[in-house]
């Protein structure tokens, strides 16, 4: 698919470049500096993909509805779909993806996914509405996957960067197996108090999965420099990922849902983390990214 046109929304402090292809934010600038990973295909070509109608991988790459099975790639199809632009202004833009013959072949539900970006001051908000236009209940998940530069462009070293959680996070974290499925045993949290010191070894086994985080806000950065706050009040799970080996990005990923547990054989309705949207109803979630003057 040819790359879709890009356009920007901006406040006095931040600027976001958006594309209808995946309704993705492809550049985020704050204070005149690039804060977002550039999508270098030699490392990882993502920037801030949107995950729908699943988050993570399916066991065996397939899911079940009654007696039928369907295949979906990891994180679903929205990130590779062309959205309709339904609003485009100086500070706000909205995109819509509706069910089609192609989506019904792999996800047999009449949905609409509406994603709205807006900037105000030093903050960018991303609001999502998952709409069920069908006659029966609809199972769905949604996730954000923004990649920020590691290190941020404020002259602090890569090893100085950390993620500070809103609350202490003593609960065990989860990891992924070689197929991207959630392993059954939790392992001790790498968060010390409220701080996760970032180092490449954390991501030797893919993402860190907080399936029961206490926090709904984290701050990323290094002492003595501006930082980025990510808030996700209606998102119950969080993934943190980098490719390892010195990759120049860190992904802070609020999720509704996560990968299938290893050996999962239930239906999509039974998948952990799924939400079920009633006919004619909507499920709302969102994320807010804010540039802060200091890490803390």
SVG drawing of the C-alpha trace seen along z (x, -y; Angstrom):
<svg xmlns="http://www.w3.org/2000/svg" viewBox="-29 -29 55 55">
<polyline fill="none" stroke="black" stroke-width="0.4" points="0.0,0.0 1.4,-3.4 2.1,-5.7 -0.8,-8.0 -0.5,-11.8 0.8,-13.3 -0.3,-16.4 0.3,-18.1 -1.5,-19.5 0.3,-21.9 0.1,-24.0 2.7,-26.6 4.7,-23.8 4.2,-20.5 3.6,-19.3 2.3,-15.9 2.5,-14.6 -0.2,-12.2 -1.1,-9.9 -4.3,-8.1 -2.3,-4.9 -3.0,-3.2 -4.2,-6.5 -0.6,-6.7 1.4,-9.5 4.6,-9.4 6.4,-12.4 6.2,-14.1 8.1,-17.3 8.4,-19.2 10.2,-22.4 11.5,-22.1 13.1,-18.7 12.1,-15.3 10.8,-13.1 9.6,-10.2 11.5,-7.3 12.0,-7.8 11.0,-4.3 14.4,-3.3 13.5,-0.1 17.0,1.4 16.0,1.5 12.2,1.3 9.9,-0.4 7.1,-1.2 6.6,-4.6 3.3,-4.6 1.1,-1.9 -2.5,-1.3 -3.4,2.2 -6.9,3.5 -8.9,5.7 -6.3,7.7 -3.2,6.8 -0.2,9.1 -0.1,12.5 -2.7,15.3 -1.9,18.9 -1.1,20.6 -1.9,17.3 -5.6,18.0 -8.7,17.4 -12.0,19.2 -15.6,18.1 -18.0,20.9 -17.0,23.6 -15.1,21.2 -11.5,20.2 -9.9,17.0 -6.3,16.0 -5.0,12.6 -1.4,11.3 0.1,10.0 -1.7,6.7 -4.4,7.1 -5.0,5.2 -5.7,1.6 -2.0,0.5 -1.9,1.5 -5.3,0.2 -6.1,-3.1 -8.5,-5.2 -10.9,-7.8 -10.0,-11.4 -13.2,-12.7 -11.8,-15.9 -8.6,-17.9 -7.8,-21.2 -4.9,-23.1 -5.1,-21.5 -7.3,-18.4 -7.8,-15.6 -9.9,-12.4 -9.8,-9.2 -12.3,-6.4 -11.9,-2.8 -15.2,-0.9 -15.8,2.8 -15.3,3.9 -15.4,7.1 -11.7,7.5 -12.0,7.0 -15.1,9.3 -13.1,12.1 -10.8,12.1 -12.9,10.4 -16.7,10.9 -18.1,7.9 -19.6,4.6 -17.3,2.1 -16.1,-1.4 -12.9,-2.5 -12.6,-6.3 -9.3,-7.9 -9.1,-11.6 -5.8,-13.5 -5.8,-16.9 -3.1,-19.2 -3.3,-21.8 -0.4,-23.5 2.3,-20.9 0.0,-17.9 -1.3,-15.6 -4.5,-13.6 -5.5,-10.5 -9.1,-9.4 -10.5,-6.2 -14.0,-5.0 -14.7,-1.3 -18.2,-1.2 -20.4,1.9 -22.7,1.4 -23.8,5.1 -26.7,7.0 -24.7,9.1 -22.0,8.6 -18.5,7.8 -15.2,8.8 -12.3,6.4 -9.0,5.2 -7.1,2.0 -3.6,0.8 -1.2,-2.1 2.4,-1.5 4.3,-4.9 8.0,-4.7 10.0,-7.5 13.7,-8.3 16.1,-6.6 17.9,-8.8 15.7,-11.8 17.3,-14.7 18.3,-16.7 22.0,-15.7 21.5,-13.2 23.1,-9.8 21.1,-6.7 22.0,-4.9 20.6,-7.8 17.0,-7.3 14.3,-5.7 10.6,-5.4 9.0,-6.7 5.6,-5.1 2.7,-6.9 2.7,-4.2 5.0,-1.4 4.7,1.7 5.4,4.7 3.2,7.2 5.1,9.7 5.4,8.9 4.8,11.3 7.0,12.2 6.4,13.6 7.6,16.8 9.2,17.3 5.8,17.2 4.7,14.0 2.4,15.7 2.2,14.8 4.1,17.2 2.2,18.6 4.6,17.7 5.1,14.1 8.6,13.0 9.7,10.3 9.1,6.8 12.2,4.9 10.6,1.7 12.4,0.6 10.0,-1.5 8.5,-3.6 11.5,-3.6 12.4,-1.3 16.0,-2.0 16.2,-1.3 18.8,1.1 18.9,3.3 19.0,6.5 15.4,5.9 14.2,6.6 16.2,9.8 12.9,11.7 10.7,9.2 8.4,6.8 7.8,6.4 4.1,6.9 2.4,5.3 -0.9,7.1 -2.0,5.6 -0.3,2.3 -1.3,0.0 -0.3,-3.1 -2.2,-4.8 0.6,-7.4 4.3,-7.1 7.1,-9.7 10.0,-8.9 13.3,-10.8 16.5,-11.5 17.3,-13.7 18.0,-17.3 16.2,-17.4 12.7,-17.6 10.6,-14.5 7.5,-12.8 4.5,-11.8 2.2,-9.2 -1.3,-8.9 -3.8,-6.2 -6.7,-6.3 -9.0,-3.9 -6.3,-1.3 -5.8,1.5 -2.5,3.0 0.9,1.7 3.7,3.0 7.2,1.6 9.5,2.7 12.6,2.0 14.4,4.1 17.5,4.5 21.0,4.3 21.2,0.5 18.0,-0.3 17.3,-4.0 13.7,-3.8 11.6,-2.8 7.9,-2.0 5.5,-2.8 2.3,-0.9 -1.0,-1.3 -3.2,1.6 -6.8,3.0 -5.9,6.6 -2.7,8.5 -1.3,11.6 -2.9,15.0 -1.5,17.0 0.6,20.0 -1.8,22.9 -4.9,20.7 -7.8,22.6 -10.8,20.4 -12.9,18.3 -12.2,14.7 -14.9,13.8 -12.9,15.7 -9.5,14.1 -8.0,12.4 -8.2,8.6 -10.9,8.6 -13.9,6.2 -17.3,7.1 -19.1,4.2 -22.9,4.5 -24.9,3.9 -25.2,0.2 -22.7,-0.7 -19.2,-2.1 -16.1,-1.4 -13.9,-4.5 -10.2,-4.6 -7.4,-7.0 -3.9,-8.2 -2.3,-11.6 1.3,-12.5 2.7,-15.6 6.1,-17.3 7.2,-18.1 9.9,-20.7 11.8,-18.2 12.0,-14.5 10.5,-13.4"/>
</svg>
